[in-house]
């Protein structure tokens, strides 16, 4: 593919309305009460459309809640995604927003604390993670998968992990 074709492809791939997923793996013992960087600062505005927590066979321990927070924002809440750590014990799964109807009490994969998704991540804002109550313990891991949709052409964000 020519250099010109590559540049056109990159522009199309980063156009407003395009989306992509980022996957992060967090070890329980790395979670602290103080927020830690999940991403660098956003270069442009995004909508965070979906967040998935999926734990391994060991799961999370120690903290009360696993929190995804936003830093550098002017608008909105500072911790839009919060889930009780015990629901992310061995092989847990939580999805926000969940495709089941709000009144569906038979599905246990809905975020139980805060699921303010979708939300806008502004230019210069970043995502962070933390635990409430106390730090995490143990070797359990959780995948955090996040779907980003660009609101402006060329918006980009990088993982901090």
C-alpha positions as CSV (number, residue, x, y, z in Angstrom):
1,X,0.0,0.0,0.0
2,X,1.4,3.4,-0.9
3,X,2.2,6.1,1.7
4,X,-0.7,8.2,0.5
5,X,-3.1,5.2,0.9
6,X,-1.8,4.6,4.4
7,X,-2.4,8.2,5.4
8,X,-6.0,8.1,4.0
9,X,-6.7,4.9,5.8
10,X,-5.4,6.4,9.1
11,X,-7.6,9.5,8.6
12,X,-10.7,7.3,8.0
13,X,-9.9,5.1,10.9
14,X,-9.6,8.1,13.3
15,X,-12.6,10.0,11.9
16,X,-15.4,11.3,14.2
17,X,-17.9,8.5,14.9
18,X,-15.3,5.7,14.6
19,X,-14.9,3.5,17.6
20,X,-12.4,1.1,19.1
21,X,-11.9,-1.1,22.2
22,X,-9.1,-0.9,24.7
23,X,-8.3,-3.9,27.0
24,X,-6.6,-3.4,30.4
25,X,-5.6,-6.2,32.8
26,X,-5.4,-5.1,36.5
27,X,-4.0,-7.3,39.2
28,X,-5.9,-7.1,42.5
29,X,-2.8,-6.3,44.6
30,X,-2.1,-3.3,42.3
31,X,-5.3,-1.6,43.2
32,X,-4.9,1.2,45.7
33,X,-7.3,3.6,47.4
34,X,-5.5,6.4,45.5
35,X,-6.5,6.6,41.9
36,X,-3.9,5.2,39.4
37,X,-3.7,6.0,35.7
38,X,-5.5,3.7,33.3
39,X,-5.0,5.9,30.3
40,X,-3.0,9.0,29.4
41,X,-4.8,12.3,28.7
42,X,-7.3,12.2,25.8
43,X,-6.3,14.1,22.7
44,X,-9.9,15.0,21.7
45,X,-13.3,14.2,23.0
46,X,-14.8,10.6,23.2
47,X,-17.9,8.9,24.3
48,X,-17.2,5.9,26.6
49,X,-20.0,3.6,25.3
50,X,-19.4,0.4,27.2
51,X,-17.4,-1.0,30.1
52,X,-16.8,-4.7,30.8
53,X,-15.2,-6.2,33.9
54,X,-14.3,-9.8,33.6
55,X,-12.3,-11.5,36.4
56,X,-10.1,-14.6,36.3
57,X,-10.6,-17.8,38.3
58,X,-9.0,-16.2,41.4
59,X,-10.9,-12.8,41.2
60,X,-10.5,-9.6,43.2
61,X,-10.0,-9.3,46.9
62,X,-9.3,-6.7,49.6
63,X,-11.1,-3.6,48.3
64,X,-14.8,-2.8,48.8
65,X,-15.4,-1.6,45.3
66,X,-13.4,-1.4,42.0
67,X,-13.8,2.1,40.6
68,X,-13.2,3.6,37.2
69,X,-12.7,7.4,37.6
70,X,-12.2,10.4,35.4
71,X,-9.6,13.0,35.9
72,X,-9.3,16.4,34.3
73,X,-13.1,16.7,33.5
74,X,-15.3,19.8,33.9
75,X,-18.6,18.0,33.6
76,X,-20.1,14.8,35.0
77,X,-19.4,12.6,37.9
78,X,-15.8,11.6,38.9
79,X,-16.4,7.9,39.2
80,X,-18.9,6.8,36.5
81,X,-18.2,3.0,36.9
82,X,-18.1,1.4,40.3
83,X,-18.7,-2.3,41.1
84,X,-18.6,-4.3,44.3
85,X,-15.3,-6.3,44.3
86,X,-16.9,-9.4,45.7
87,X,-19.0,-9.7,42.5
88,X,-15.7,-9.9,40.7
89,X,-14.5,-12.8,42.7
90,X,-13.8,-16.1,40.8
91,X,-14.8,-15.7,37.1
92,X,-17.1,-12.7,37.6
93,X,-18.6,-10.6,34.8
94,X,-20.2,-7.2,34.9
95,X,-21.3,-5.1,31.9
96,X,-22.3,-1.4,31.7
97,X,-24.7,-0.5,30.1
98,X,-26.3,-4.0,30.3
99,X,-28.5,-5.1,27.4
100,X,-31.1,-6.6,29.7
101,X,-34.0,-4.4,30.8
102,X,-33.6,-2.4,34.0
103,X,-36.2,-4.5,35.7
104,X,-34.6,-7.8,34.9
105,X,-33.7,-9.4,38.2
106,X,-32.7,-12.7,36.8
107,X,-29.4,-11.5,35.2
108,X,-26.6,-11.0,37.6
109,X,-24.1,-9.4,35.2
110,X,-25.4,-5.8,35.7
111,X,-23.1,-3.3,37.5
112,X,-24.6,-3.0,41.0
113,X,-23.2,0.3,42.3
114,X,-22.7,2.9,39.5
115,X,-23.0,2.4,35.8
116,X,-23.1,5.9,34.4
117,X,-22.3,4.7,30.9
118,X,-22.3,6.1,28.3
119,X,-20.4,9.3,29.3
120,X,-18.2,11.9,27.6
121,X,-14.5,11.9,28.2
122,X,-13.3,15.4,27.3
123,X,-10.1,16.5,25.6
124,X,-7.4,16.4,28.3
125,X,-9.3,14.0,30.6
126,X,-8.0,10.6,31.5
127,X,-9.4,7.4,33.0
128,X,-8.1,6.1,36.3
129,X,-8.8,3.1,38.6
130,X,-8.9,2.6,42.3
131,X,-10.4,0.6,45.1
132,X,-12.6,1.9,47.9
133,X,-12.3,1.1,51.5
134,X,-8.9,-0.5,51.3
135,X,-6.3,-1.6,48.8
136,X,-6.7,-4.8,46.8
137,X,-4.9,-8.0,47.8
138,X,-3.9,-11.2,46.1
139,X,-3.0,-12.3,42.6
140,X,-6.4,-12.3,41.0
141,X,-6.9,-10.3,37.8
142,X,-9.6,-8.5,36.1
143,X,-9.9,-7.5,32.4
144,X,-11.3,-4.0,32.0
145,X,-12.5,-3.6,28.4
146,X,-13.7,-0.1,27.3
147,X,-15.3,1.0,24.1
148,X,-14.3,4.5,22.9
149,X,-16.1,6.4,20.2
150,X,-14.5,9.6,18.7
151,X,-16.5,12.8,18.8
152,X,-14.0,14.7,16.7
153,X,-11.7,13.7,13.9
154,X,-8.2,12.5,15.0
155,X,-9.1,12.0,18.7
156,X,-6.7,9.5,20.3
157,X,-5.9,8.1,23.7
158,X,-3.2,5.7,24.9
159,X,-3.1,3.1,27.7
160,X,-1.1,4.0,30.8
161,X,-0.6,0.3,31.8
